[in-house]
Amino acid sequence: MKRILQTLTLVLGVGYAQAQIYLAKECEISFFSKTAVRNIEGVNKTAKPILSTQNGEIAVKISVQGFKFPDPLMQEHFNENYMETDKIPNASFKGKVNEKIDYTKDGENKVTVTGKMNIHGVEKEVTLTGTLTVKGGAIILDTKFMVHLADYNIKIPAIVTADLATDIEVKLNSTLELFKK
């Protein structure tokens, strides 16, 4: 519990007692690579996004090894050959919701979030589009975006270039609830 509070304070830069902090109750991040040869999909349910309704800041850190694949060999290649998770175990995003949202009122909101995405040790400024839905005291986040592997220095060995797309579709769906200390 103490570690969660420290993380909240550091990541969002606000005192947790002063802000309305929402933590992920559940979160699924998936990616999909489609090629003529094969489709590859990985799913990760270990991430715990954090959102401050006081200032719209959002952060998520993900253990890259948490991605699961239907084929264990795909998982091994993903971790060892592409993502090098022994050297770079995490990916992250820290940004801010650009639109003013009334978090006290149920409703669906189309949003953009601008911030820094860090994948494979490379940090890039990005703007993501998605939906932020306030429903019954919970906040539901949905986004879908593309990641260009070369932007993050993720190398594809020549022997498998037909097996892996250079642009990967990433989806995040998360339900956050008010953090109660």
TANORDA-V944308 format. One record per helix or strand of 3 or more residues. SS is the DSSP state (2 for helix, 1 for strand). FROM is the first residue (numbers start at 1). TO is the last residue. If there is no record, write none. Layout:
[[SS;FROM;TO] [SS;FROM;TO]]
This chain:
[[2;2;12] [1;21;34] [1;39;44] [1;50;52] [1;57;63] [2;64;66] [2;72;82] [1;90;97] [1;107;119] [1;122;135] [1;138;148] [2;149;152] [2;158;160] [1;167;178]]
